[in-house]
Amino acid sequence: MTILPHDLIVIGSGPGGYVAAIRAAQLGLKAAVVEREHVGGICLNWGCIPTKALLRSADVYRLMRHAADYGLSLEVAGFDLKRIVARSRAVADQLAGGVRHLLRKNAVTLVEGAGRLLGRGRVGVTQNGRAVAELSAPRIILATGARARSLPGVEVDGHLVWTSREALQPERVPRSLLVIGSGAIGMEFASFFNAFGAQVTVVEMLGRILPGEDEEISILARKAFERQGMVFHTGAMVEKLERHPDSVTATLRQGDQTISLTTDRVIVAVGIVGNVENLGLEETRAQVERTHVVVDEWSETGEPGLYAIGDVAGPPWLAHKASHEGVACVERIAGVPGVHPLDRARIPGCIYGHPQVASLGLSEAAAQEKGLNVTVGRFPFIGNGKAHAWGEPEGLIKTVFDTQSGALLGAHMVGAEVTELIHGFAIARTLETTETELMQTTFPHPTLSEMLHESVLAAFGRAVHL
């Protein structure tokens, strides 16, 4: 079989892989991408994008049901789940086609099949067990992503017990739904199905929902979800599931209490595990720690010339983290001057339920645990004119500063469109902006972004509308 020589091979075409390959091509490297299943990866095809399309339908439906609040009349607010799902799939398919176009435009070789390391800079590609190509390059990047984590005794069957993939294309809205795990994936699906009438119960092993968020934001989010009818069991575990023809009975353990709960369907959303299998890593010096490939700050593994980026390289499991890791990794390989490794403290996180949640940097508690003296600012949505005009007066913007230096340590938000606001503080962190510069910045009126300004002002006793 002819060996196809390249300067760089990327295994995986998700938001880390295809971005890395395109950046390599821009820098004059001959790059190839190997993809075994879906060009664009899980994020584009079965994660970030289609879930946001579903949630947009939920947002519109929610507005339809509250049309009277805006002076509008709508006799019947209905929905067609089949068309909602079809729109979600169409959006994902269109963008996947866009990734193929970008790879062609940048002269990146796309080889479809499963890639495996063969040693000495070679990658074998197979389809259905048959060898279809062999490539070689002095540098190889693993961008193989991750898959849903399973729970013992709570095995997914695709019918009664779902992962996110089954939840993305349901045939009907279940009358009742149990969501195991209250992180981003769990709460986004909980929000979607709740909007369309499912009675949603969420079980979280830790003491509060959204355990990765600032505690104050987590508490406010829970109250908002509960007002929508969701039920939560925190500090609880699912001990077993009993499956019936069209329902599931879950036995929950919450402290000394045992709870029995029967629902139509169950979604398992307890995190992800890296796709480290069947890559030939056992024949390299690269280390695998639990479910991810161990890398240094430049995404290098213990095997010379082998790198790993994105979900397969560990948390945070975010598409934008993968993309930026890929760019930094490739620019380092190409010798671009002034390249810096990715600073994980500057990576924003977003959750797209209703309400939305967004965060960046240290929570108030995490900053205090580090021994820092902090100054905290808070500004509620109820003090913002645009929030009232939109009919979204519930939420909070919270900022955490180092009292001594004035450095922005963290920002935490809950409420309408906060996923579109967090970037303001991400830019501020990247520029190492102080509280003084933020207070001197002019924010436009009337916008939700004014709350960022007011939160900073509030931290230093200068809030005007509070």
N, C-alpha and C positions, 0 to 999 in steps of 0.2 A: 504493500500500500504506500502511495506517495505521501511523504511527510511535508506538510504545509508550514514553511518557516514564517515566524512573526517576531516582532519585538516584544509583544506582550499578549498573553492569553488571559481572558477573564472567564471564569466558570460561574455562570449565573447572570441573568440579564435583568435583575430587579433594579430598584432605584440606586443601589450602590454600583452594581455591575455595569449597566449600560452607560451611566454617567462617567464612570472611570474610563471605559473604553473610548467614549467620545472625547474626553479631555486628552487622553493619550494621542488620539488621532490629530487633535488640534495642535499638539506639541510635536508632530512629525513622526510619531511612532506608528509602525504597522501593527494594528491591534485586531484581535479576534475575540468574539464572544461565543461561548458554548452554552446553549440553553436546552434543558431536557424536556420542558413542558410548556410554559407560557412566557412568551416574550413580554417583558415588562414586569415579570415576577409576581409574587403573591400580592404585594401592595396594590399594584395597578389592577390586577385581574380579580383578586379574591379578598381584598383587604381595604386599604385606605379609600380608594376611589369608589367602588360600588357601594360601600357602606355609607359614604357621604351622599351618594345619589338617593339611597333609600331614606336617609334622614332628612334630605331636602323635601321629599314627598311628604314625610311626616310633619315637617314645619308648615308646608302649604296647607295640609289637611287641618292642622291645628288652627291656623288662621281662618280657614273656612268655617270651622265650628264656632269661632268667636267673631264672625263678620259683624254682628250687631254692635259689638263694642266699638267698631270703627265707623258706625253710621251706615252700614251696608246691609242689604237684605239678601238672604240666600235661603231658599225654602228647604232644600235638602243638600246636606254635605255627605256625599258618598265617596267610595273608593273602589278601585278595581285592582286587587293585589297582583293579578297576573300582569297587568300593564305596568304597575309600579316596578315589579321585578324585571320586566323586559326593558324598561328604560334604564335601570341600573346596569344591566348586562350590556346594553347598547353603548352606554357611556364608557364602560371599561373596554369594550371591543374597539371603539373608535380610538381611544388613547393608546391601546396596544399597537394598533396600526400606525399610530404616530411615532412610536418608538422604533418600529421597523424602518419607517421612513428616515428617521434621524440617523440610524446606523448606516443605512445606504448612503445618505447625503454626506456622511463623514468618512466613507470608504472603510467602514469597519466590517470585517468578515463575520457573518453570522453562521454558525454551524449548529444545527438543531439535533439534539441527542444528549445522552448522559455523558458527562466528562469524568475522566478518572486519571489521576497522576500515574505516569508510567516510569518516572525517574529520569534524570538527566535532562530536565526541561521539556519533557514530552507529555502530551495529553492525548489519551485515546478517547474517541467518541463512539458510542454505540446507540443503536435504536433497536428495541425489542431483542436485545442480546446479540445483535449483529454489528460488527465493526463497520463504521461508515466513514471514519476519517481519523487521521492522526496529525496533530499539530506540534510544533516545537517553538519554544521561545526562552530566552534567558530569564524572563520574569513572568510569574503566574500569580494571578490574584483569585482567591476563593471568595465568591460572593453568592454563596448557595442558600442564604436565607435561613428560615426556620419554619416550624410547623407547630400546630397546637399541641400543648402538653396534655397527656392523659392522666386520669386518676384511677388508682386501683379500685375495682368494684364499681366504677362508674364508666364502663367502657362505652364508647360511641358506637352506635349501630346505624346512624344515618336516618333512622325512622323516628324513633322515640327520643333518642339522645343525640343531640347535634353538636358539631363544632361550628365555628363561624361560617364555614362553607355551606353547610346545609341551611343555616339561618339566613344566608343571603338569597336563597331561592325557595322559600316556603311555598307550598301549594295552597295553604290557607293560614289565616291568623289563628293560632291556638286560643281557645277560650282562657286557658291558664298556662302559665309558663314559669318554670324554675330556672333561674340563672345562677350558676355556681361560679363565683368570682366577681368582684366589684371593681376591677380595674377598668381601663379604657374600653377594651373589647366588650366586657360584660355589660357595662353601663350604657354603651351606645346601642347594643341590641335591646337591652331592657327599655330604653327610651323609645326606640322604634316601635316595638310591639305594643308597648303601653299606649302609644298615641293612637293605635288602630284598634284598641279595645281589649287587649289581652290583660288578664289579671296577673301582674308580674310580682314574683317573690324573688328576692336576691339573697343568697347566702354568702357570707364572707368569713373566712377563717380568722382574720385579724379583728381587732377591736372596733374598727370603723371602716366605712366604705371609702373608696378611693384612697387607700392607705399610703400611696406615694405622694399625696398632695399635702399642703399645709393643713393642719388640723382644723383651723377655723373655716377654711374654704370647704373642707370635707363635711363639716357639720352643716353649713349652710346649704350645700348641694343636697345632702340627705333630706333636709326639711323640705326643699323644693320638690324633690322626687316623691316624698310621702304625700304632699298636697295633691299630687297627680294620681294618687292611689296605689303607689308601689309599697310593698311590704319588705322589710329588711330583717335578717337574722345575722347579727355580727357576733364574732367570737364563737362561730358555729362551724361544724363540719358535717359533710354528708357521709354517713357511715355505710349506707347501702341503698341500692335501688331495687325495687320490685317492679318488673315490667308486666303490663297488662296489654291486651290487644290494641288499645288506643289511648293508653295513659300510663303514667309512672307514679309509683308511691315511693317517696324518699324518706328515709329515716335520718333525722338530723340530731346531732349531739351538740347541745348548747350548755356548757358547764355541766351541772348535774341533771339537766333536763333533757328528756328525749321528746322529739317532736316528729309526728308523722304528717306528711304533706303529699297529697295526690294532685298532680297537674297533667295536662295534656302532653306537654313536651318539656324537655330539659336542654339547656345550652351549657356546655362545659367551656368556661373561659378563665382558666387558671394559669395562664401564661403560655410561653412557647419554649421549644427546645431547638437548638441549632441543627441544621442538616449537615452532620459531620460524617455520616456513614457512606460507605461505598465510594469514597474519594481517593483511596489509596494512601491515606495519611499514616497508616500503620507502618508504611515503608519509608517514612521520612522522619526527620528530627523534630517536626512540629508536635507540640503538645496539645492534647485535648483535655480540658478541665470540665468535668461534668458534661455539659452540653454545648460547649463552645471552644473554638480554637484560641489558644493563648497567643496574644500579640503584644508588641511593645507600642510605644506612642506613635510610631510611624506605620503601624499595621503589619510589621514584619513578624513572621513566625520564627521558630528555631531552625527551620530549614532554609539555607541560603537561596535567595531568589523566589521564595514563596511567601505570599502575603494573604491576609484575610481581612475583609471589611464587612460592615453591616451586622445583621442579626447573628450570623454564624460566628462573629467575633465577640459576642456578648453585649450586655446592656450599655446604654439605653437602647431598647428595641424600637427605633424610630427611622422612618424612611429618610428624613432629611439628615439624620446623623450618618446614615450609610452613604448618601450622596457626597457629603462633605469629607468623610473619611476617604472615599474613592478618589476625590480630586487631590487631597493632600498627599495620598499615597503615590499617585501617578506623578504629581509634580516633583515629589522627592526623588522618584526613580529617574525622571528626566533631567534632574539637576536644576530646576527652576530656582533662581535666587530668592531669598526672603520667605521661603515656605515655612509655615508654622504648623505644628501638630494640632489636631482638633482639641479645643478646650471644652470638655464635657459640661463644665459649669455654665457655659453660655448656650447650651442647647435648650430651646423651649419645648415644652410638652403640651399637647392639646387633646382634649376630649370633647367630642361633638354631640353630646346628648342635648337634652333640654332641661335645665340650662347647660350651656357650655362651660368648660373649665379649662384654664390655661395657666401655665406656671413656668418659672425660669429661676435657676439658681437655688439658693438656700431658703428653706422655710424658716420661720421665726424660731422654732424649736431647734432645728439643726444648727442655726447660727449660734444660739446660746450654748448648745452642747460643745461647740468649738471654742467656747470661752470668750466669744466676741461680745462687746457691749453694743447693743443694737437700739436703733430708733425706728419705730414702726409707724407707718401712715396708713390710714384707711379712709376710703371714700365710697359711700353707698350709691347705687344706681338711682335711688329715689331723689338724690340731689342733682340729677342731671336732666336738663331740658329735653335732649334728644331721646333719652330713655323713656320719658313720659310720652313724647309725641309718637313713639313707636309702640307704646303700650307694653313696655318691658321695664317697669320700675324696680324690679327685684334683682339684686346682685351686689357684688362688692369688689373693689380694686384694693389690693393690699401691697404695700411696698416695705421692704426691710433694708435698712441702711446701717453701715458701720458708723457708730456715733463719732468715733475719733477722726476718721478719714473722710467721711461723707460718701464713701463708695457704695454703690447700689449692690447689695448682696443677693437680693431675690425679689421677685414679683409674683403675685398669686391672685388669680381672678376667677370669679364665677358670675355668670350672667350672659345676656344676649351678646353674641358676636365677639366674645373675648378672645376667641382663637384668631380673630383678625386684628386684635389690639396688642397682643403680646410681643409682636415684632418690634414695637417701639422701644420696649425695654431691652430687647435682644440687641438692637443697634446701640443703645446706651451702654450696655455691658461691654460690647466689642470695642467701643471707643473709649472705655474706661471713664465714662462721664460721671461727674460728681452731682450731688444734690443741688448745688448752686446753678450749674448749667441747665439741669432739668427745670428748675424753677424759673429760669430766665427764658426758657423756650416758649414761643407763642404757639398755642394750639388753636385750631379753627373752631368757630362756634356757628351753629350748634352741632356738635359731634359727640359721639361716645368717647372719643379720644381725650376730651377735656378731663375725663375722670382720672386719666393717668397723671395729668398735671396736678389736679386737686389732691390726689393721694400723696404725691410728693410734698405738696404744700402742707398737708395735714400732719405729716411726720414731724414738721418743724413749727407747728402751731400757726400756720399761715393760711389754712384753707378758708376760702371765701364763702362757699355755698354749703357749708356744714355747720 
